[in-house]
């Protein structure tokens, strides 16, 4: 299960899919998204990419939520909160070793996805980190029917998937005692 965060990653992902055997699923956003990945970096199915370095909390994001999480990291930085943002473009199979390494030493973990909170990235991260003693917050679409809107930004606002919503989850996870 693949979920690219921009057009550059989508192109690399599709090329990598051609080389793979077996069933695959790719979730492609049909809206124009800002380019946040480096066109010169190699892409490998199954690998995570750190987009922003941080020392307080890690945000595991997928799809359009990578860009939203990078914006959230800027907002949080102004508050003195250092957020690491990791692009999880392969949800399954999930690289649990990399996941654990990125979460090591963090005060909290947040997942961000434009997907149902049940059975997506958040569930996979919770399962993979279940033996770690780190608070986790999941940001995604509540278990409800979808809707339509004039544009994509209206949908992000409607479902609470904007940068400020990511920042709010980070503040919440850091408030755990």
C-alpha positions as CSV (number, residue, x, y, z in Angstrom):
1,X,0.0,0.0,0.0
2,X,1.7,3.1,-1.3
3,X,0.8,6.8,-0.6
4,X,3.0,9.4,-2.3
5,X,3.2,13.0,-1.0
6,X,3.8,14.8,-4.3
7,X,4.1,14.5,-8.0
8,X,7.9,13.8,-7.9
9,X,7.4,10.9,-5.5
10,X,4.4,9.6,-7.5
11,X,6.5,9.4,-10.6
12,X,9.3,7.6,-8.8
13,X,6.8,5.3,-7.1
14,X,5.1,4.2,-10.3
15,X,8.5,3.4,-11.9
16,X,9.4,1.3,-8.8
17,X,6.1,-0.5,-9.0
18,X,6.9,-1.7,-12.5
19,X,9.9,-3.5,-11.1
20,X,8.0,-5.2,-8.3
21,X,6.1,-8.5,-8.4
22,X,2.8,-9.0,-6.7
23,X,-0.3,-6.8,-6.0
24,X,0.1,-3.2,-5.1
25,X,-2.2,-0.3,-4.3
26,X,-1.3,3.4,-4.7
27,X,-3.3,6.2,-3.3
28,X,-2.8,9.2,-5.5
29,X,-4.2,12.7,-4.7
30,X,-5.6,14.3,-7.8
31,X,-4.9,17.8,-6.6
32,X,-1.9,20.0,-7.3
33,X,0.3,19.6,-4.3
34,X,3.6,21.4,-3.5
35,X,6.7,19.5,-4.3
36,X,8.4,18.6,-1.0
37,X,10.6,15.6,-2.1
38,X,14.0,15.9,-3.6
39,X,13.9,14.9,-7.3
40,X,17.6,13.8,-7.1
41,X,17.1,11.3,-4.3
42,X,16.5,7.6,-5.0
43,X,13.1,6.1,-4.1
44,X,12.7,2.6,-2.7
45,X,9.4,1.0,-1.9
46,X,9.3,0.3,1.8
47,X,11.6,3.1,2.9
48,X,10.7,6.1,5.0
49,X,12.3,9.5,4.4
50,X,13.0,12.1,7.1
51,X,11.7,15.4,5.8
52,X,12.4,17.6,8.9
53,X,14.7,16.8,11.8
54,X,13.5,17.3,15.4
55,X,14.2,16.1,18.9
56,X,10.9,16.4,20.9
57,X,8.3,14.5,18.9
58,X,8.1,12.6,15.7
59,X,5.3,13.0,13.2
60,X,4.8,10.0,10.9
61,X,2.9,11.3,7.9
62,X,1.7,10.0,4.5
63,X,0.3,11.5,1.4
64,X,-0.7,15.1,1.5
65,X,-0.3,15.1,5.3
66,X,3.5,15.2,4.8
67,X,3.3,18.7,3.6
68,X,0.8,19.6,6.3
69,X,3.1,18.1,8.9
70,X,6.1,20.0,7.6
71,X,4.0,23.2,8.0
72,X,3.1,22.1,11.5
73,X,6.8,21.6,12.3
74,X,7.3,25.3,11.4
75,X,4.4,26.4,13.6
76,X,5.7,24.3,16.5
77,X,9.2,25.5,16.1
78,X,8.1,29.1,16.8
79,X,6.7,27.7,20.1
80,X,10.0,26.0,21.0
81,X,8.8,22.5,20.0
82,X,11.2,20.5,17.8
83,X,9.2,18.2,15.5
84,X,10.7,15.5,13.3
85,X,8.6,14.8,10.2
86,X,8.9,11.4,8.5
87,X,7.3,10.6,5.1
88,X,5.9,7.1,5.3
89,X,5.1,6.6,1.6
90,X,4.9,2.8,2.0
91,X,2.2,1.9,4.6
92,X,2.4,-1.8,3.9
93,X,4.9,-3.4,4.3
94,X,5.8,-1.0,7.1
95,X,9.5,-0.7,7.9
96,X,9.1,-1.3,11.6
97,X,12.9,-1.1,12.3
98,X,13.1,2.4,10.8
99,X,9.9,3.4,12.6
100,X,11.4,2.4,15.9
101,X,14.6,4.2,15.1
102,X,12.8,7.4,14.2
103,X,10.7,7.2,17.4
104,X,13.7,6.4,19.7
105,X,14.1,9.1,22.4
106,X,11.0,11.1,21.4
107,X,8.6,12.4,24.0
108,X,5.7,11.5,21.7
109,X,4.5,10.2,18.4
110,X,1.8,11.6,16.1
111,X,0.6,10.0,12.9
112,X,-1.1,12.1,10.2
113,X,-3.0,10.7,7.3
114,X,-6.0,11.6,5.0
115,X,-7.5,8.2,5.6
116,X,-9.8,6.6,8.1
117,X,-8.3,6.4,11.6
118,X,-9.2,2.7,11.6
119,X,-6.9,0.4,9.7
120,X,-4.5,2.9,8.3
121,X,-1.1,4.3,9.1
122,X,-2.0,5.2,12.7
123,X,-3.2,1.7,13.5
124,X,0.0,0.3,11.9
125,X,2.3,2.6,13.9
126,X,0.4,1.9,17.2
127,X,0.8,-1.9,16.6
128,X,4.5,-1.6,15.7
129,X,5.3,0.6,18.7
130,X,3.0,-1.2,21.2
131,X,5.9,-2.4,23.3
132,X,7.5,1.1,23.5
133,X,6.4,3.4,26.3
134,X,5.7,6.4,24.2
135,X,2.4,8.3,23.9
136,X,0.8,8.2,20.4
137,X,-1.9,10.4,18.9
138,X,-3.6,9.6,15.6
139,X,-4.8,12.3,13.2
140,X,-7.0,11.2,10.3
141,X,-10.6,11.0,9.1
142,X,-13.0,9.9,11.8
143,X,-15.0,6.7,11.0
144,X,-17.7,8.3,9.0
145,X,-18.9,8.8,5.4
146,X,-17.0,11.1,3.2
147,X,-18.3,14.3,1.5
148,X,-17.6,16.5,-1.5
149,X,-16.5,20.1,-1.6
150,X,-15.6,22.8,-4.1
151,X,-11.9,22.3,-3.5
152,X,-9.5,20.1,-1.6
153,X,-8.6,22.7,1.0
154,X,-12.2,22.8,2.1
155,X,-12.1,19.1,2.7
156,X,-8.9,19.3,4.7
157,X,-10.5,21.9,6.9
158,X,-13.8,20.0,7.2
159,X,-11.9,16.8,8.4
160,X,-9.5,18.7,10.6
161,X,-6.4,17.8,8.5
162,X,-4.6,21.1,8.3
163,X,-1.2,22.0,9.6
164,X,-2.7,23.6,12.7
165,X,-4.6,20.4,13.4
166,X,-1.3,18.4,13.2
167,X,0.3,20.9,15.6
168,X,-2.7,20.5,18.0
169,X,-2.1,16.7,18.1
170,X,1.6,17.3,18.8
171,X,0.8,19.6,21.7
172,X,-1.7,17.0,23.0
173,X,0.8,14.1,22.9
174,X,3.4,16.2,24.6
175,X,0.9,17.0,27.4
176,X,0.8,13.3,28.4
177,X,2.4,12.5,31.8
